[in-house]
């Protein structure tokens, strides 16, 4: 058996600083042992120890017990009476020791941050204490009331600081609330004003709608009356011009008859039967060209700018032409109609419908009395302004008609078609007089050489050809384009012809020398149409990039590279989509008319 070892007999805790002071009892950190005894198995005392069997329940959780607990356990094992466990010892009450004067002063100086003053105080205090100059009543404890007052003053100070902070927060919250209240009132007033204005606008809109609905039929009727009046006005002007011409012819005839001198001869002339009209005849000799001796300076087209924009049709405008004597233009559109407008006012004069497909070309009669149109319905129509109706329809083409052009005498009309042919129409007899065959692709453009019986065609087979209308034979073919030719145009002098293609290349050909005069690059977009001015030195090109490019042909043919670079005079920008056709004002070159796929025509001067 092993002897039980008693670890501790008794313990008592005292304060390390002052164990005799009962006020500080139990506040120390060290443990003092009054007596410690250890019993080993090898001790040689005469007492006989008896082994005791212990069960697991008898062991404490910590594996050790005090003396009283061990005695009670032994008595229980032997069946002896056991006294109740004594109550735990009462813990001594902790009393707070009053703070001495020097500690009070130290704590005060440390709290307010007077460290230099604290050092001076401690040096003088310990010096006086060592010299014995400090009395007991001077170094006593600070009364509790002073400590309490100091504590209360600290609390009051902290509470004042908190109150000040809370007042600042409250003032800020009050100002913010006032600001929000004012903004709320302002927005309420603004909302009420907006609602009132909205209700007023709604009422005005309803009233205007009702007012417009009342006047819409009247406006429609007035619009129709205006169009009818404009047509009647135009018809009266045309009738006046026709009568004036007729009066002039009659006056000339009267003068001629008066020169004959006798009434018999006059009667014979008036009663002579008229020859039966079988159709117009082409002159055998070319007429004098008045533009050959024309000495006129070209206009400064580089200074031209956009002046007028008019929405002519609902869809794209394919062609535009100018009246030979009046300030009137005509437009042909993809909406199967044509319209006449005054320039630059843009007032509608007349319109015509009759084609069953898009219109591709339009051209005024040299005398201004008729209008010719070509269409995708394979027909060419003549429109008489005097009757305001279609006077003739030519339908010999088997595919769409791309272009039409009048002979300078006004008796013949030529048309170019997608069926690879061009046809010469006798407008007096109302039939086809000749057919020009030779191209292997669509003929996209056609024009007459001024004051002659020759015509020029541009084809999708990349060639430009000259034809004799009297024999319907090809005179000359110009090669040089690498893409389809889209347009051809003669200068007014008749010595040069310009051709454009889908690569934006413009070529000028000298018909007298039968050679290429010069080449102008207007790309990279396709060049859709071209036109000369009266002098023949300015060429305008309608480009697929929505611009009108203007060139000086004389400069473009110069041998100097710098002069050729200056041949491009300007780009007239304004259209939103490709420019399809253009023309100069024929009498003075005062302005340029262009039309585009954006359904408008524009005037530049």
C-alpha positions in Angstrom: 0.0 0.0 0.0 1.0 3.5 -0.7 0.7 6.2 1.9 -1.4 9.2 1.1 0.6 12.3 0.7 -0.8 15.4 2.2 0.2 18.3 0.0 -1.0 21.2 2.0 -2.2 21.6 5.5 -3.4 25.1 5.4 -3.1 28.2 3.3 -3.6 31.9 3.9 -3.4 34.8 1.5 -1.9 38.1 2.3 -1.1 41.2 0.4 2.6 41.5 -0.5 2.7 45.2 0.1 1.1 45.3 3.6 0.1 41.9 5.0 -0.6 43.3 8.5 -3.2 45.8 7.2 -6.6 44.1 7.3 -7.9 46.6 4.7 -5.6 45.2 2.1 -6.1 41.5 3.2 -6.8 39.2 0.2 -5.6 41.8 -2.3 -2.0 40.5 -2.7 -0.6 38.3 -5.5 1.7 35.9 -3.4 0.8 32.8 -1.5 2.6 32.0 1.9 2.7 28.5 3.4 2.7 28.4 7.2 3.7 24.6 7.3 4.2 21.9 4.8 4.5 18.2 5.7 5.3 15.3 3.4 4.8 11.6 4.5 6.7 9.0 2.6 6.5 5.2 2.7 10.0 4.9 4.1 9.4 7.0 7.2 10.5 5.1 10.4 7.7 6.2 12.7 6.0 3.6 14.9 2.6 4.2 13.6 1.2 1.4 11.5 -0.6 2.6 8.5 -3.5 0.6 7.1 -4.2 0.4 3.4 -7.6 1.7 2.3 -9.1 0.7 -1.0 -10.4 3.6 -2.9 -13.0 3.6 -5.5 -13.1 5.8 -8.5 -16.1 7.7 -7.1 -14.0 8.7 -4.1 -11.5 10.5 -6.2 -12.1 14.1 -7.0 -11.9 15.5 -10.5 -8.6 17.0 -9.7 -7.1 13.8 -8.2 -6.5 15.5 -4.8 -8.5 16.5 -1.6 -8.0 18.5 1.5 -7.7 16.9 5.0 -11.3 17.5 6.2 -12.6 15.8 3.0 -10.3 12.9 3.5 -11.4 12.3 7.1 -15.1 12.5 6.1 -14.5 9.9 3.4 -12.7 7.6 5.9 -15.5 7.8 8.4 -18.1 7.0 5.7 -16.1 3.8 4.8 -16.0 2.7 8.5 -19.7 3.4 9.1 -19.1 6.2 11.6 -21.2 9.3 12.0 -20.0 12.1 9.9 -20.4 15.8 10.8 -21.8 18.1 8.3 -19.3 20.0 6.3 -18.5 23.3 7.9 -19.7 26.4 6.0 -17.1 28.0 3.8 -15.2 30.8 5.5 -16.5 34.2 5.1 -14.5 36.4 2.7 -13.3 39.6 4.2 -15.0 42.7 3.0 -12.9 44.9 0.7 -12.7 48.5 1.8 -11.5 51.2 -0.4 -8.6 53.0 1.1 -8.7 56.8 0.8 -6.3 58.3 -1.5 -3.4 60.2 0.0 -2.7 63.8 -0.9 0.4 63.2 -2.9 -1.2 60.4 -5.0 -4.2 62.7 -5.5 -1.9 65.4 -6.9 0.1 63.0 -9.0 -3.0 61.5 -10.5 -4.4 65.0 -11.3 -1.2 66.2 -12.9 -0.9 63.0 -15.0 -4.5 63.3 -16.1 -4.2 66.9 -17.3 -0.8 66.1 -18.9 1.5 68.3 -16.8 4.4 66.0 -16.9 7.1 68.6 -16.2 5.1 69.9 -13.3 4.7 66.3 -12.0 8.5 65.8 -12.1 9.1 69.0 -10.2 6.5 68.1 -7.6 7.9 64.6 -7.0 11.5 65.9 -6.6 10.4 68.5 -4.1 8.0 66.2 -2.3 10.6 63.4 -1.7 13.2 66.0 -0.7 10.9 67.5 2.0 9.9 63.9 3.1 13.6 62.9 3.6 14.3 66.1 5.4 11.4 65.5 7.7 9.7 68.7 7.0 6.4 67.2 6.1 3.9 66.8 9.0 1.5 64.0 9.4 -1.5 66.2 8.9 0.0 67.5 5.7 0.4 64.0 4.2 -2.9 62.5 5.3 -5.6 61.1 3.1 -7.8 63.2 0.8 -11.4 63.3 2.2 -13.9 61.3 0.3 -16.0 64.3 -0.5 -13.2 65.8 -2.5 -12.7 62.5 -4.4 -16.4 62.4 -5.0 -16.5 66.0 -6.2 -13.6 65.3 -8.5 -15.3 62.2 -9.9 -18.5 64.2 -10.4 -16.7 67.1 -12.0 -15.1 64.6 -14.5 -18.5 63.1 -15.2 -20.0 66.6 -15.7 -17.2 67.5 -18.1 -17.8 64.3 -20.1 -21.5 64.9 -20.1 -21.0 68.5 -21.2 -18.9 67.3 -24.1 -21.5 64.8 -25.1 -24.3 67.4 -24.8 -22.3 69.8 -27.0 -21.8 67.0 -29.6 -25.5 66.1 -29.5 -26.5 69.8 -29.8 -24.2 70.1 -32.9 -25.8 66.9 -34.4 -29.3 68.2 -33.5 -28.6 71.6 -35.1 -27.2 69.9 -38.3 -30.2 67.6 -38.4 -32.5 70.6 -37.9 -30.9 72.5 -40.7 -31.0 69.5 -43.0 -34.6 68.9 -42.2 -35.4 72.6 -43.0 -33.5 72.3 -46.3 -35.4 69.1 -47.2 -38.7 70.7 -46.2 -38.0 73.7 -48.4 -37.0 71.5 -51.3 -40.1 69.4 -50.8 -42.3 72.5 -50.8 -40.5 73.8 -53.9 -41.0 70.5 -55.8 -44.6 70.4 -54.7 -45.2 73.8 -56.2 -43.2 72.9 -59.3 -45.1 69.7 -59.7 -48.4 71.5 -59.4 -47.3 74.1 -62.0 -46.1 71.3 -64.4 -49.4 69.5 -64.0 -51.3 72.7 -64.7 -49.2 73.4 -67.8 -49.6 69.8 -69.0 -53.4 70.0 -68.6 -53.3 73.3 -70.5 -51.2 71.8 -73.3 -53.5 68.8 -73.6 -56.5 71.1 -73.8 -54.7 73.2 -76.5 -53.7 70.1 -78.5 -57.2 68.8 -78.5 -58.5 72.1 -79.6 -55.9 72.4 -82.3 -56.6 68.8 -83.5 -60.3 69.7 -83.8 -59.5 73.0 -85.5 -57.1 71.2 -88.0 -59.7 68.5 -88.6 -62.2 71.2 -89.5 -59.8 72.9 -91.9 -58.2 69.8 -93.5 -60.9 69.4 -96.2 -60.7 73.1 -97.0 -56.9 72.9 -97.3 -57.2 69.9 -99.6 -59.6 71.6 -101.8 -57.5 74.8 -101.9 -54.4 72.7 -102.8 -56.3 71.1 -105.7 -57.5 74.5 -106.8 -53.9 75.8 -106.6 -52.5 72.9 -108.7 -55.3 73.4 -111.2 -54.6 77.1 -111.4 -50.9 76.6 -111.9 -51.6 74.1 -114.7 -54.0 76.5 -116.2 -51.5 79.3 -115.9 -48.8 77.1 -117.6 -51.2 76.1 -120.3 -52.0 79.8 -120.9 -48.4 80.7 -121.2 -47.8 77.8 -123.6 -50.9 78.8 -125.6 -49.7 82.4 -125.6 -46.3 81.4 -126.9 -47.9 79.1 -129.5 -50.2 81.9 -130.7 -47.3 84.4 -130.7 -45.3 82.0 -132.9 -48.4 81.5 -135.1 -48.9 85.2 -135.4 -45.3 85.7 -136.3 -45.6 83.0 -139.0 -48.8 84.5 -140.4 -47.2 88.0 -140.5 -44.3 86.6 -142.4 -46.7 84.8 -144.7 -48.6 88.0 -145.3 -45.5 89.9 -146.0 -44.5 87.2 -148.5 -47.9 87.3 -150.1 -47.8 91.0 -150.3 -44.5 90.8 -152.1 -46.1 88.5 -154.7 -48.2 91.5 -155.6 -51.4 90.2 -157.2 -54.6 89.0 -155.7 -54.8 86.1 -158.3 -51.5 84.8 -157.2 -52.6 85.1 -153.6 -55.8 83.2 -154.4 -53.8 80.5 -156.2 -51.5 80.1 -153.2 -54.3 79.9 -150.7 -56.3 77.4 -152.8 -53.4 75.2 -153.7 -53.8 71.7 -152.1 -51.3 70.9 -149.4 -49.0 67.9 -149.9 -49.9 64.8 -147.9 -47.6 64.6 -144.9 -45.8 61.3 -144.7 -43.3 62.1 -141.9 -40.3 64.2 -141.2 -37.1 64.1 -143.1 -33.6 64.3 -141.8 -31.6 67.2 -143.3 -28.9 66.2 -145.7 -26.4 68.8 -144.5 -25.5 69.8 -140.9 -26.7 73.2 -139.7 -24.3 75.9 -138.6 -23.4 75.5 -134.9 -23.8 78.9 -133.1 -21.6 77.7 -130.2 -18.5 77.3 -132.4 -17.8 81.0 -132.5 -19.0 81.6 -129.0 -16.6 83.6 -126.9 -17.8 83.3 -123.4 -15.9 82.9 -120.1 -16.9 80.0 -118.0 -18.6 80.7 -114.6 -16.7 80.4 -111.4 -18.4 77.1 -110.5 -15.9 76.5 -107.7 -17.7 79.2 -105.8 -21.1 77.5 -106.2 -22.9 76.4 -103.1 -26.3 74.9 -102.2 -29.1 77.4 -102.5 -32.4 75.4 -102.8 -33.5 71.9 -101.7 -36.9 70.6 -102.7 -38.5 67.2 -102.0 -39.7 66.4 -105.5 -41.1 62.9 -105.1 -41.8 60.2 -102.5 -39.0 58.0 -103.8 -35.7 58.5 -105.6 -35.4 61.0 -108.5 -33.8 59.3 -111.5 -33.4 62.2 -114.0 -33.7 66.0 -114.3 -33.8 68.3 -117.3 -34.1 72.1 -117.9 -36.6 73.9 -120.2 -34.7 75.4 -123.2 -36.0 78.9 -122.6 -37.9 79.2 -119.3 -36.9 78.8 -115.7 -38.6 75.4 -115.4 -37.2 72.0 -114.7 -38.7 68.5 -115.0 -37.9 65.5 -112.8 -38.6 61.8 -113.4 -38.9 59.4 -110.5 -39.1 55.8 -109.5 -42.8 56.4 -108.4 -43.8 56.2 -112.1 -44.5 59.9 -112.4 -42.9 63.1 -113.7 -43.2 66.7 -112.4 -42.4 70.2 -113.6 -41.1 72.9 -111.1 -40.2 76.5 -111.3 -36.6 77.4 -110.4 -35.5 78.5 -107.9 -38.9 79.0 -106.2 -39.7 75.2 -106.4 -43.4 75.6 -107.2 -45.1 72.7 -108.8 -46.3 73.5 -112.4 -47.5 70.2 -113.8 -47.3 66.5 -113.2 -48.0 63.5 -115.3 -48.7 59.8 -114.7 -49.1 57.0 -117.2 -46.1 54.7 -117.1 -46.6 51.4 -115.3 -43.0 51.2 -114.1 -40.2 53.4 -112.9 -39.0 56.4 -115.0 -35.4 56.4 -116.1 -35.0 59.5 -118.3 -36.8 62.8 -119.2 -36.0 65.4 -121.9 -37.7 68.7 -123.0 -38.5 69.3 -126.7 -36.1 71.8 -128.2 -39.0 74.2 -128.6 -40.3 73.5 -125.1 -43.7 72.4 -126.2 -43.4 68.7 -125.4 -41.7 66.3 -123.0 -40.3 62.8 -123.6 -40.0 60.2 -120.9 -38.4 56.7 -120.9 -39.5 54.0 -118.5 -38.9 50.5 -117.2 -42.1 49.4 -118.8 -40.3 49.3 -122.2 -42.1 52.4 -123.6 -41.3 56.0 -124.6 -44.1 58.5 -124.1 -44.5 62.0 -125.5 -46.5 64.6 -123.4 -48.2 67.6 -124.9 -48.3 70.6 -122.6 -51.1 72.2 -124.6 -53.5 69.3 -123.9 -51.8 68.3 -120.7 -51.9 64.7 -121.7 -49.8 61.9 -123.4 -49.8 62.5 -127.1 -47.9 59.4 -128.2 -46.5 56.1 -126.9 -43.7 54.2 -128.6 -43.5 50.6 -127.4 -41.1 48.8 -129.9 -38.4 48.1 -127.3 -38.5 44.7 -125.7 -36.8 45.7 -122.5 -36.5 48.8 -120.2 -35.6 52.1 -121.8 -32.6 53.8 -120.1 -32.3 57.2 -121.9 -34.0 59.5 -124.5 -32.7 62.5 -126.4 -34.2 65.0 -128.9 -32.8 66.0 -132.3 -32.2 69.8 -132.5 -35.0 70.2 -135.0 -37.5 68.6 -132.7 -38.9 66.1 -135.2 -36.9 63.1 -134.1 -36.4 61.4 -130.8 -33.8 58.7 -130.0 -34.1 56.1 -127.2 -31.6 53.7 -125.6 -32.7 50.4 -124.2 -31.6 47.4 -122.3 -32.4 45.2 -125.3 -28.9 46.3 -126.8 -30.5 48.6 -129.4 -31.2 52.3 -129.9 -34.2 53.5 -131.9 -34.9 56.7 -133.8 -38.5 57.8 -133.6 -40.3 60.1 -136.1 -42.5 62.1 -133.8 -44.5 63.5 -136.8 -45.4 60.1 -138.2 -45.4 58.5 -134.8 -43.3 55.5 -135.8 -39.8 54.1 -135.6 -37.6 55.4 -138.4 -34.4 53.5 -137.7 -32.9 50.9 -135.3 -29.2 51.0 -134.3 -27.7 47.5 -133.6 -24.1 46.7 -132.8 -23.7 46.8 -129.0 -23.5 43.4 -127.2 -24.8 44.8 -123.9 -27.4 47.2 -122.6 -27.2 50.7 -124.1 -27.3 53.0 -121.0 -27.0 56.4 -122.5 -27.6 58.3 -125.8 -27.2 61.8 -127.1 -27.2 63.7 -130.4 -24.2 65.6 -131.7 -25.4 69.2 -131.8 -26.7 70.5 -135.1 -25.9 67.3 -137.0 -27.4 63.9 -137.8 -25.0 61.9 -135.7 -25.7 60.4 -132.3 -23.5 58.8 -129.6 -24.3 55.8 -127.4 -22.6 54.4 -124.3 -23.1 50.7 -123.5 -22.5 48.2 -120.8 -20.0 46.5 -123.2 -17.5 49.2 -122.2 -17.6 51.0 -125.5 -18.7 54.4 -126.9 -20.1 54.5 -130.5 -21.0 57.1 -133.0 -23.9 56.5 -135.5 -25.2 58.1 -138.6 -29.0 58.5 -138.3 -29.5 58.5 -142.1 -27.9 55.1 -142.6 -28.3 53.7 -139.1 -24.6 52.6 -139.4 -21.8 52.9 -136.8 -19.3 55.5 -137.8 -16.7 55.0 -135.0 -16.3 53.1 -131.8 -14.1 54.3 -128.9 -12.4 51.7 -126.7 -10.8 52.4 -123.4 -13.2 51.9 -120.5 -12.7 48.9 -118.3 -16.2 48.9 -116.9 -19.7 49.6 -118.1 -20.3 53.1 -119.6 -23.1 54.8 -117.7 -23.4 58.2 -119.5 -22.3 60.1 -122.6 -22.6 63.8 -123.3 -21.6 66.0 -126.2 -20.2 69.5 -125.7 -22.2 72.3 -127.3 -19.6 72.8 -129.9 -19.9 69.1 -130.9 -16.2 68.5 -131.1 -15.9 66.5 -127.9 -17.9 63.8 -126.1 -17.5 62.8 -122.5 -18.3 59.3 -121.1 -18.4 58.0 -117.6 -18.2 54.5 -116.2 -18.9 52.5 -113.0 -15.3 52.9 -111.8 -15.6 56.7 -111.6 -13.5 57.2 -114.7 -14.4 60.1 -117.1 -13.0 60.0 -120.6 -13.1 62.9 -123.1 -13.0 61.9 -126.8 -12.0 64.1 -129.7 -14.5 63.2 -132.5 -12.5 65.0 -135.2 -9.3 63.2 -134.4 -11.1 60.1 -133.3 -8.8 59.7 -130.3 -8.9 60.1 -126.5 -8.5 63.7 -125.5 -7.9 63.2 -121.7 -9.0 61.1 -118.8 -10.3 62.4 -115.4 -10.6 60.2 -112.3 -13.8 61.0 -110.3 -13.8 57.7 -108.3 -13.6 55.5 -106.5 -17.4 55.6 -106.5 -19.3 55.2 -109.8 -19.9 58.2 -112.0 -23.6 58.1 -112.9 -24.0 61.1 -115.2 -22.1 64.0 -116.7 -23.0 67.3 -118.4 -21.0 70.2 -120.2 -21.7 73.9 -119.7 -22.2 76.3 -122.6 -18.5 76.9 -123.1 -17.5 73.3 -123.1 -14.6 73.8 -120.7 -16.5 72.9 -117.5 -17.8 69.3 -116.9 -20.0 68.3 -114.0 -20.1 64.7 -112.9 -22.9 63.1 -110.7 -21.2 60.7 -108.3 -22.5 57.8 -106.4 -21.0 59.2 -103.1 -23.7 61.9 -103.0 -21.6 64.7 -104.5 -21.4 66.7 -107.7 -17.8 66.9 -108.9 -16.8 69.8 -111.2 -13.8 69.7 -113.5 -12.0 72.0 -115.9 -11.5 70.0 -119.1 -8.9 72.3 -120.6 -6.7 72.0 -117.4 -7.3 68.3 -117.3 -5.7 67.9 -120.7 -2.6 69.9 -119.8 0.8 68.3 -120.0 1.8 69.8 -116.7 1.2 67.6 -113.7 0.5 70.5 -111.4 -2.1 72.0 -113.8 -3.8 68.6 -114.1 -4.0 68.4 -110.3 -5.9 71.7 -110.4 -8.5 70.4 -112.8 -10.7 69.3 -110.0 -12.5 72.6 -109.2 -14.9 71.6 -106.4 -17.2 69.0 -104.8 -20.8 70.2 -104.3 -22.0 68.3 -101.2 -25.5 68.3 -99.9 -27.3 65.1 -101.1 -27.8 62.2 -98.6 -27.7 59.5 -101.3 -26.2 58.9 -104.8 -26.6 61.7 -107.3 -28.3 60.2 -110.4 -28.5 63.1 -112.9 -27.6 66.8 -113.3 -27.8 69.6 -115.9 -26.6 73.2 -116.4 -29.0 76.1 -116.9 -28.8 76.2 -120.8 -28.8 79.9 -121.5 -26.4 81.5 -119.0 -24.9 78.6 -116.9 -26.1 80.5 -113.9 -26.8 77.4 -111.8 -26.6 73.6 -111.7 -29.6 71.3 -111.0 -28.9 67.9 -109.5 -31.3 65.1 -108.4 -30.6 62.1 -106.2 -32.0 58.9 -104.8 -32.9 60.9 -101.6 -36.1 62.0 -103.5 -35.0 65.6 -103.9 -33.5 68.0 -106.4 -31.0 70.7 -105.4 -30.0 74.0 -107.0 -26.4 75.2 -106.8 -25.2 78.7 -107.8 
